[in-house]
């Protein structure tokens, strides 16, 4: 026979169980949390102080505080930009040496006669450093003494989407964090009012359009607060950043506080980084209602600055406008800024399409370097310019095919050596040379992290039973390009 129900005793039992359960969870959670971040005991709200980095102290003296990645999506030809090959020009239209291509991976030129395609532009030496740059990039050529050109880049993926994934995450496996997410995770954010990782994309006006998916700035298995946030190039940078009609700021603040109170109750019961992410993002979204309109308002930029970048009018949504936005984001403490220009997939009509793409990025890219330099920000801002792979020295009709054995990028600021040309390719620009100056994607990632004060081998996250890192089991720090 069941005993009579005693509400008082039942309430006491619930309280005892709740006390014991929550005490155990609370003490255990507190102990675990302090292992991840001892500053949690200081009583400071994570939502209020921004995102702390997990690497404290840093492994190396940092040279760069932030990174701006100018990504030329589609793969710009190194043979018409930063790798002058007079021998290839001599061989134009003739049979390409089979000794170089036999057994090699090609994208769309398999089982076709391979003919050499010489560069259609002229190169010249620029600056005191004498770096060789093509006539398609006169403004970047004017900054030759401020940039480090790497001509020996190579990658593993020959198709666009996996090549972008490899460039961004060091892997083609879906679900891996992007390099921007890794950097933000390691260093934390310097701003509470804007995301620590911001992305812009522009299509450009020429042919060779290359789609780019949002997975390229994913946080993967890192907490989602570390993922990149795409800002729109035209119109409102962030959708619905303003309050609906009839909703005032104080009402919105009350809603945020109540939502965060409820999320806080759940956070007290279980340790889940996504709950803290939700709390932090609600707070940031509220602050962005003020910070984003101020960020995108170019009214305080003098006309001379707009002219420097080649901006005809504010809000035009061009790569040039995004470059100026990148400087403004960098000033406000954003850690990683990625600008995609999607007009570099020149399988055909390269002699018309590549000059269009180059004009759209040349002036603005150089202006960004000049602008950062005159503000004293270039020393601690690392700028990286380049695509996901290069183009073949063999012709593909009126263009060039994908190429992974050699391509060029350039870097500026953030502790890199200015006026340096690093690495070599063979006389036809087909392959990098094993001379100690070759550089792959993992090496780029390792060097980027080193310049930011992080040892790439020690920035790890345990996931599915093993420790993962951006460079996986690869990567060399290329000290030769570090000042």
N, C-alpha and C positions, 0 to 999 in steps of 0.2 A: 504493500500500500504506500502510495506517495505521501510524503509529509506535506503539511500545509505550507503554502507559499508565504514567505516572509520578505516583504519588499525591503525592509531595512537591512536584513542580512544580505540580500541579493546586491543591494547598492554598495554595501561594505566590501563584498567579495569582488565586485567590479573594480572598485577603487584600489583594492590591494593588488589585483592582477595588473591593472593599468600601471600602478606605481612601479611594480617589479619589472614589468615588460618594458615600459618606457625608460626606466632607469638603466636597464641592461642595454637597450638599444642606444640610449643617449650616451652612456659612457663609452660603449664600443664605437659608436659613430664619432664621438669626440676624439677618441684615440686615433682612429683611422684618419680622420680629417686632419689632425695635426701632423700626421706623417706626410700627408700631401702638401700641407701649407701651414706651418707653425703660427703664422700671423692670424689665423682664425681665432686664436685665443685672445687676441687683442680687443675683440668685441666690435670691430669695425665692419660695417655692412658691406658684403661683396658687391651688392648692386650699386653702392655709392662710390666705391673707390676704383671702379673700372675692372679690368681683367688682370689679375696678377700673373706674372710668368712663372713657370715651374723651375726655370734655371736661375737659381740664386745661391751664391753669386755666380756671375758668368764665368765660363771656363777660360776665356781669353779677354784681354783688354779690347773692348768693342771699338771698331772704326766706323761702323754704320749703325744708325738707330732705326732706319727705315729703308724699304726697298720699293722702287718704282719699276715695274716690268712693262716695257713697251713691246707688245707681242704682235708680230707681223704674221697673222694667221694665213696659212696657205703655203708658206715656204718661199721667201724671196731668194732669187738667184744670187749666190755668192760671186758668180762669174761676171755679173754686171753691177756689183756693188763694192766689195772690199777685197777681192782676191783676183788680181790682175794676172792673166795668163797669155802672154804674147804667143807662146807656142801653139796654143789652142786656136788663136786667130789665124795663124799660118796654116793650120790643118783644116780650116773651115770647109765643109762640104765633102771632105774626103773620108775614107773608111776609118772608123775609130779602132785603135789597136785592140785586138781580141785578147791579148795577154792581160789587159787590165780588167776586162769585163767577164772573162770566162769563169763560170761557176758562181758569179756574184748575183745578189738579189736585185732585181729590177721590178719596177711597178707595172708599167704598161708597155714596155718596150721589148718584152720577151718575144723571141723568135721573129724579130724584125731586123732588117739591115741597119746597123748602127753607124750613123754618120756624125762626124764632129760638127759642132755648131760653135763658131767663134763668137766672142762677145761683140755686141753691136754698138757699144759705147767706148769712149776713150777714158783712160785713167791718167791721173797726174799725181805728183807728190805734193803734199800739203804741210804747211807749218814747219817749224824748226825740226820736228821729228821726222819729216819726210814720209809720212804715211801715205800709201797709195789708195786713193778713193776715186770712184767713178764720177763722171760728169753728171750722173743722175742725182747726186746728193751734194750740191754746192754748199748748202748751209752746214751740214754735218762736217763737210771738208773744212769749213772755217773753224771748226772746233777740234781739229785733228790733234792738237797738243793737249787736249783735255780728256781724250777717250783712249781706251785700251781695246784694240781690235784683236779678236781671237779668230784665227783662220782655220784652226784645226779641230773645230767642233765635229762630233759625229754622234749618231743616235742608233737605236735598235729597231725602230718602227717606221715602216715605209708608207703607211696610209695615215690620213690626216687625224682621224679621231683617236686612234691608239697612240699616235705620235704626240698629239697634244696632251693626252693622259700621261705619257711617259715624261714629257717635259715638265708637267706640273706636279706629278706625284712620284716619279721615279719607277712607275709600274704601269702596266696596262690592265691590271686586275681591278675590277670595279670595287669601290668602297674604300680605296686608300686615300688618306688625307692629302690635300694639295700643299705645295710648298708654302703658300701664304698662310694656310692654317697651321702648319708646323711652326712657322716663325712666330705667329701670334701666340701659339701655345707656349713656346719657349720663352719669349721675351715679355709677353703680356701687352696690354694696350696702354698708351699714354693719355688717352682721352676717354671721358665718360659720356661725351655728347654725340659721338659718332661711332660707327662700327670700326673695329681695328683693321678690317680687311675689306676693301672696296674695289669693285670691278666696273669698268665701262666697256661697251662695245660700239664700234662704228663700222658701217658696211663699206664706205668709200663709194666713189662714182664709177670706177672702172670695172672691167670684167675680172674673172678669177675669184668670185665671191666664195668664201669658205664659211660654212655654218660652225658655230661654237656652242656647245651645250653647257648648261649650268653645272654639270658634274665636274667640270674642269676647276671649279673653285669650291668643291665640296670639302667638308671637314672629315668625311669618312667616319672612322670609328672614334675620332676625338669628339668631345662634347660639341654639340651643334653651335654653341656660341662662337666657335672658332671658324666657322665657314665664311666664305666671302659673300658680301651683300652687293648685288648688282644695282647700281644707280642707272637711271635712264638718261640717255644723252640729250633727249629733247623733252620739252614740257617739264612737269614736276620731276625732279630727280628721284623722288620716292613717292610711290602712289599713296594717296589718302593721308598725306603727311599733315594736312590741316584738319581741324575739327569739323564735324558736320554742322550745318546751319542750325542755330539754336542751342548749341552745346558750348558753354563757356569754359575757360581754362580751369576755373576752380572746380567745376563739375567733373571735368575730365580727370583732375587730380584726385578727387574723391573715388572715382571708379578705379583708378590705378591702385590706390592705397588699399581698397577693399579686395581687389583681385589678388594683390600681393599678400594681403593678410591670409587669405584662404590658401594660397600656394605655400605660405610659410607654415601653416598648420600641417600641410602634407609633408613639407620638408623636415619638420620635427619628428615625423614618424618613420621616415626612411631616407637613407642616403642615396640620392639619385641626382647626378649632375645636371640632368635635363630640367629638374625642378628649379635649381638655381639659375639655369639658363633662362627659363621662362620668366622668373622674377626680374633678372637683369635686363632682359629684352623689353619687358613692359616699361621699365624705368627709362631705358634708352629711347624707346619709341616716343615717350612723353617729351624727353629733352630734345629729340630731333625735330619736334614741331617748331622749335626756335632755331636750332643750329643749322638745319638743312637750308631753309630759306636764306639765312645769312651767308651760308657757304656758296650758294649758287648765284648770289647777287653780285654781278661784276661792276656795279655802279662806282665802287671805290677804286677800281683799277683804272689807272690813267690810260688815255688813248695810245700813248707810246707803248704801253705794255700789250695792249690788244694788237697793235701793229707788229710788235716783236714776234708774237706767235702766229700772225697772219689771220686773226679773227676779224671777220667783217662786222658781225653784230653778236651781242650776247644771246645765248640760248640757241645758237645755230646747230648744235649737236654734232659738230665736226670733231675729227681727231685733234685738231688744234685747240678747240675749246676744252676738250677733255684733258689735254696736257696742262693747260692753265689750271683746270680744276684739280689736277694731280698735285700741283705745287701748293694750292690752297689747302688741300687735304693734308699734305705733308706738314704744313705750318701748324695745323690743328692737332697733330699727334697721331694721325692714322699710320699704322705700322706697315701695311703692305697694300700697294695700289697697283692694279693691273689694268692696262689699256689695250684692248684688242682692236686691230685694224684688219678687216677681213677680206682684203682684195689682192692676195698674192699667189693665187693658184693658177699659174700661167702655163697651162699645157699648150696653148696656142696664142697667136697674136701677141707675143711677148714684147715685140718692138713698139707696140702701141700701148698695151696695158700696163707694163711695168713703169714707164715714165709717168703715167697718170697716178699710179699708186705712190711712187716716190715723191711726186710733188705734194701729195696730200699729207705726207708725214715728215718730210725733210726739214722744212722750216720750223715746224712746231717742236720736233725732237731736239734740234739744236737750240731753240729758244728756251726749252726747259732746262738744259744744261747751263746756258748763260744766266738765266733767271736765278736758278739755285745758287750758282757761283757768286753772283753779285749780292745775294742776301746772306752769304756765309753758310749756306745750308748744304752745299755740294760735298763738303768734307765728311758729313755724317749721313749722306743720302746715297745709297747705291742705286744707280740706274742701269738697267739691262735692256738691250735692244736686240731683237732677233726673232726668227721663226722657229717652227718645230722641226724643220729639216731644210735641205738645200734643193738645188735643181741639177739635172744631169748636164755634163758637158757634151752629151750627145743630143742631137735635135729630136724633137717630137713634132713633126710637121713644122708649124711656125712658132713652136714654143719649146719648153723643156719639161721633162718628166720629174717625178719625185726622186730625191737622192738622199741617202743616209750616210754615205762614206765621208762626206765633207760638206761643211757649210760654215758661214761666218756669223758671228755676233759681235757686238761691242758693249763695253761696260764703261761707266764713268763714276767718279766720286767714290765715297764710302770706303776709302782705303785701297783702291786699285791704282796701279801705276799709270799716270797719264802719258800720252804720246808714245805708247808701246804697241808694237805689232807682235803678237804671240802666236807661235805655231806655224806650220807649213803644210802645204799640199803638194802633190806631184806636179809636174810641169803642165799637165792638162787639167788640173783641178778636180781629178776624179776621186782621189783618196787622201786622207791625212797621212802624214809621215810619222813613223815611230821614232821620234827624236827626243823624247822626254818632254816635249811641249804639246803633245796631243791632249785633247780634253773632251771627255764625254759628258753626258747629262748628269751622271752621278758626281763627277768631279765639279761641275758647275754648282750643284747643290751643296756639296761639302765646303767649297770655297765661299759661297754666299753665307753659309752659317758661320764659318770661321770669321769673316769680316764683321759679322754681327755679334761676335763674342761667344759662339756656341761650338762645341766639339760635336760634329755630326754623329760620332759613335756613342755619345752619351745622352743624346736627346731621343729617348725611347718611350714607348708605351706598350704595356703588356696587353695583348689581345689574342683570344683563342689559344692561350697556352704558350705563346712565345712573345719575345720582345721585338717590336717593329720599330723601324726608324725611316726617315725620308730616303736615305741612301741604301737601305736594306743591308746587304753584306758587301757593298761596293763603295766606291768614292775615294778619291785622293784630293787632298788640299793642294791647290796649285799655288804654291808660295811665290812663284816667279812673277805672277801678276799683282801680287800684294805689295803695296808701298812699304 
